[in-house]
């Protein structure tokens, strides 16, 4: 990654919020989606880590 290049959005254009306002496409919370464009890479990495944990928990609960 080039210095100062922002991490791209993980949006997969499959937006559907669950009852907790978490997108079932990218697993970001609604507030994280709204704040994404104003976030620096440190914040974006934190959001991506949280989204990954949500995705794993979601798929684990479906087994």
Buried (B, 14 or more C-beta within 10 A) or exposed (E): EEEEEEBEBBEEEEEEEEEEEBBEBBBBBEEBBEBBEEBEEEBBEEBBEBBEEBBEEEEEEEE
